[in-house]
Amino acid sequence: MKHPDFDVVVVGGGHAGCEAAHAAARMGAKVALVTLRKSDPGVMSCNPAIGGLGKGHLVREIDALDGIMGRCGDAAGIQFRLLNRRKGPAVQGPRVQADRAAYRSAVSAEMAKMSALTIIEGHVTDLLVSHGSVSGIILEDGAAVAGTSVILTTGTFLGGTIHIGDQSYPGGRLGSDGSIALAERLRGMDLRIGRLKTGTPPRLSAKSIDWAGLDAQPGDTDPVMLSFASKSPVLRQVDCAITHTNSETHDVIRANLDRSAMYGGHIDGVGPRYCPSIEDKVTRFAEKDSHQIFLEPEGLNTDWIYPNGISTSLPEDVQLRYVRSIRGLEAAEILQPGYAIEYDFIDPRCLSADLSLPDLPGLFLAGQINGTTGYEEAAAQGLVAGLNAARRCVDGDPVHFSRMTSYIGVMIDDLTTRGVTEPYRMFTSRAEYRLSLRADNADARLTSWGYEVGCVGEERAEQYQRKAEAVEGCTSAMKTVDVLPSDLAMHGVKVSETAKRRSLFDVLSSGQVDVDTAAALSPQVAEWPEEIQRQVHRNALYHTYEERQARDAMALERDEKVAIPSDLSFDGVSGLSTEVKDKLRLVKPQSVGQARRMEGMTPAALLTVLSEVRRHG
Ligand code: FAD
C-alpha cells in the first residue's frame, strides 16, 4: 500500500512533531504526521507543566510565530505563575501547570483545524532514499509515505530503553514501544549518534496524601498567560503543595544506591545536570539534609499527583519506602513508578541552521533527537524544521533564526555550533542579548517577520499590528509629556535640587516611577489600556541597554554576514591547529560568526579563518 504523496512528512506526534506539522501546514504544505498512536499529540511524558525560566521565553516566541504550544497551555492551565516576578522583566518566565487531559484535547483540536494535515497511525521503520535524497518513510507493514521533506522527531523513543532498578527493557516511555528498527537504520548511516538519559518521578494518588500539614502553593492572583492572544484562564485554578525530603529519605536512598539503574551501572547515557534525580541530589549535594518537592496535580478530574523533585530509577520497593518517609506522604500510594529512560540522539553539529542534514538532503531533525530535553525546546525546534521543510518544497531559501533576535536562534546556534555533552535545556543565561530577548516583547521581535515568512496568519498579524500601533502611540504620548521635579516630589519621588524637567518616558526609563504613578502624572497616558502602558514601561526600562546592545549586535552581524563557502576546506591552512581544523571539519560553520562561537576557537584562529574566506572569495 502507498499513502498519497505529501509535501512534508513528520515522524512523531510529540511536541516537536506537532509544532513542525502545524507550522508546515500554516506555510501551505500538504503534511502527513506519522506517529505510533493517533492519541500521541499533546502527550506530556514527564511533568504536567509548560514554560518557566528560559522555557517560557521559547513558548512566547513559538506563540509570536502563531505556533500552538502557548495557546494550548493556556487552554489547559490550572495554575499560572510568572517566575522571577520580583526580578526584572528580562528574566521573568511565564509558567503554567496544565491539566494533562485538557492539554491533549487542546493540541488535538488545533491539529484538527488544519485541513492540509493528515495524522497517520503507524510505526516508521525506515527512510525512503532516492538519488541520495530522502523522499519519504516506510512503515512497519511495508507501506510507504512519500514526501519532499521528512522531519524526524522521535523523542525519547529512538533506541529507547526504560530502566527501573536492575530491570530494563525497550520502550519509548512507560507503556509505549520504543523506536528500535529506525534507530538501527540510523546507526547504519554515516551519522554521529550518542546516548543520553533522563528520568521521571513516581506518580502518587492525591487521595493518599495528607494535605493538611503541607504548605499550599497558590498560583498568581493576576495570571500572566503564555500566549499573547489569551486573555485569562479558562479552567478552575488549583493550589500545589510543598513538602521536603529529610534525613530518613536520604538514608533509604543512600542504602540502596547500588540498586538504582543510574548508580548500579546499567545506564551509559549522560543525564541532565540541571534536572538531577533524587539519587544525584543525595550524592552530589551530600551536605544538604533536605530537598524541596512540589506536589503538582496532573489535572482537575484525576487522582494523579506529580511530585516534582524526586525523579528516580530506584526499584519500586525502595521508591515506596523513601516516598513514605516524607511529610504528608506517610501513606502515599504510588500509581506509576518513577523510571529512567536512555535513548539515541544525533550529534546536532551534523545539522545546518535550518535543522536539515546537509549530507542527506530532504531530512530534517527536531526535538529530543537533537540532544535537547524539554517540551518547549522540542516544540521550538519543531517550528524551525516545519518552516524550513515546507520552504524546501517550493524551492524557498532556508529561514534562519538569529541569536540576536530570539532564544530559538540561541538554541539552534548552540546546538549546531557547539553540540551537546548532556541534554540541552534553555536558560536565560545562554543568551548574550537577554535584555532585548524578553518574553514580553517576543511578538515585537518576531510576529511581523513571521508574517513575511508565511507562518503567521492574517488574524494574528493584524492583532499584533493593532498592539504595535497602540504601544507606539502611548510611547509618543509619554515622550511628549514633560514632568517637573515638583510633580515627582508630589508623588513621593526623591528628587535632587539640580533635577530638571524631563519627559515622562525618560522618568519611566530611570525606574523612578511605576506605571500607576506615570498614569497619575498624565491623563493623556492614563487613557491607554493598562496592558499597553505596562508594555511601554517594560520597553522604557530596557531602552538604554537595548541601544547599547543594538550597537554590539551590529558589530556581530558584520561577522555573521561573512559567509564561509561550503566548498572551502581549512585542512591545508598552516596557521590553524589540528584541533581547530578538526572542529571546522565537524561543525562546517556557515558564517564567520558561527565559527567564532565554536568551542576551542581562538581570536588568532578566527583571523586566519577570516583571511582564508576573503582569499577564497
Ligand atoms: P516525544 O515527546 O518523546 O515524542 C516522540 C513522538 O514520536 C511520540 O509521539 C512517539 O509516538 C513518536 N515516535 C517515535 N518513534 C516513532 C516511529 N518510529 N514511528 C512513528 N512515531 C514514532 N523533559 C524535561 O524538560 N525535564 C524532565 O525532567 C524530563 N524528564 C523526562 C522523563 C522521561 C521518563 C521522559 C520519557 C521524558 C522526559 N522529559 C523531560 C522529556 C520530554 O518528555 C521531552 O523533552 C519531550 O517530550 C521531547 O519532545 P519530542 O517531541 O522531541 O519527543
Boltz pocket constraint, residues with backbone or C-beta under 6 A from the ligand:
constraints:
  - pocket:
      binder: B
      contacts: [[A, 11], [A, 12], [A, 13], [A, 14], [A, 15], [A, 16], [A, 17], [A, 34], [A, 35], [A, 36], [A, 37], [A, 40], [A, 41], [A, 43], [A, 44], [A, 45], [A, 46], [A, 47], [A, 122], [A, 123], [A, 124], [A, 125], [A, 153], [A, 154], [A, 155], [A, 156], [A, 157], [A, 158], [A, 172], [A, 173], [A, 174], [A, 178], [A, 179], [A, 182], [A, 198], [A, 199], [A, 200], [A, 275], [A, 339], [A, 340], [A, 341], [A, 366], [A, 367], [A, 368], [A, 369], [A, 372], [A, 373], [A, 374], [A, 375], [A, 378], [A, 379]]
      max_distance: 6.0
